[in-house]
Amino acid sequence: MLTTITKSGLTATVDTKGAELVSLKNTATHREYIWEGNPDFWGKHSPVLFPIVGTLRNGSYSYNDQTYQLSRHGFARDCEFELIEKSPDEAVFSLQSNAESLKKYPFRFELQLSYTLTENSLVVGYKVINNEPFTMPFSIGAHPAFAFPQPFGSYALQFEQPETLTSFELENDLLSNKTNRIATNNGILPLTYSLFEKDALIFKKLASKAITILENQQPLLRFSFGDFPNFGIWTKPGAPFLCLEPWVGYSDPVDANGELVQKEAIWLLDAKSSCSFEFSMEIL
């Protein structure tokens, strides 16, 4: 089921499957900012990644001497969320653990996604609630794809802070020990498909908490992600989109021991507590 919110000339549409943003449109200019989801390239728009980000070594993890299977990026993106709050400019969706999820992830949780339109921005909030009387390990991340109607070389990324970009290479979807230094020109990274020949760019840490997409050297959209410690950037060579991905966590390293509570960059949420993360897309 699709849910639409509007404010000040912006319209956002969210699918209850995966609580996935499928459209962010300027109704005055008819400009669509979110990738259409053409399956010839990539059939999603902006999936939520939970309770893991990326890939587990051997597709599994251990917890309390039991082994569990979890596919890449977890299961939330394929689940039906419930719309629990709705106003003209805001919608809140909820996913709660159930018998099926407990087979893959043995924790009673609630995941809430909120979408709020302001004058010129869409603010996306994640709230993770631990309903267990013990610590719950998890990762969470966003994966929004932005539509690039112009040739890919017309675009660049402007980082908020001076950056020494160090990207970790993937090896069979796992984090290797190999890194690449990526040069910027006064904080600006021109986009080329060659950057993504070895899959995503993965940054364990950035100085910046905002990145601006430039189109023909003009600011198009400012993406702010202050609550997220890790970041990925991805496209497929030849595809007319780019994903900006704020994460809490990332794929297992190639030598991961498989213990969930020891997983690199895992978040440990205290018993009977919650935590929140937020990012925004400001139309410029």
Steps between C-alpha positions, in 0.01 A plus 500: 500500500629844407477796738558859385588810700525856369622841609609821327524352154674178606334159483641178646356154443581200720412134443393304808711211366833573661375849598694593186510851357408465133462865398606850603369753253494876457145553376576844355788384277387133476855400591525150643799449731466128583604224260206338321603144583546370146593132559726503193744687725374463859142436603491694825473867596607552862499178707554497875783273615424317828602316715831484312670716240683325220599134496581250774792265459352167382158667514467420868580613853516346847318612811484308831659194335232488229553570131257715302474575128449857380507616139677814382367821661257307721127443464325830581505619139282204399248527785161669510499795740192640674409866455454616862487880461396722211460873448519708180878542531608201712466121502633247751535127429566211739643151470489265798674170552294188439539124485672514161745776592595324823625204297756728334556758773411385854403837646164662564523842341301779343638705212329831423563709190375857484482724193448871562487778241617849594509806274768360269614171656399144569615381843522123549514363854583150621403389850615160625325366810639207699216317676732242653627501862854468362729676251403485132777524235401647164607705202281734298543703185341689215542440127328785310568516126489840333395528137759645260318605180812671362812308391677353803806721448278806551490425872739543792492474878601791722604395848420728792850468651849451355535126452771244459276235347604144585272236352510135605484252213249218495607140448205269430277764662714500817734776617858430403811656649566680172429872492496764230572868537256709299607850408267799518544847358434745784251254647332425166495148359414483127294189434615238252390141459861389541473586871257210538671231293560304822153564643416750773727755663497422872615750759531397863521868592452838333574844637195633314145462626348634179560449128359716220419352160611738224339489155698685234692665787178631658373382841207263456441326834664510842512166682559529877571194715630623834384201705672233291868406554562303176425569135478334160471635145388271219376469146520245223717595201267639236210556741337848520494526880722533804441365851609696807491257792534603865559195718543378854719201415621340177587163346701247695876510449639199313640364829190559716447240773123497452404597856223760470586691817864522384414606145699803389296824532199322654272714720412359843162628619430473872211295635154657476635812330498672163728708279437729204683603183409763243601620156354761266481594133483873438398619154724790393 
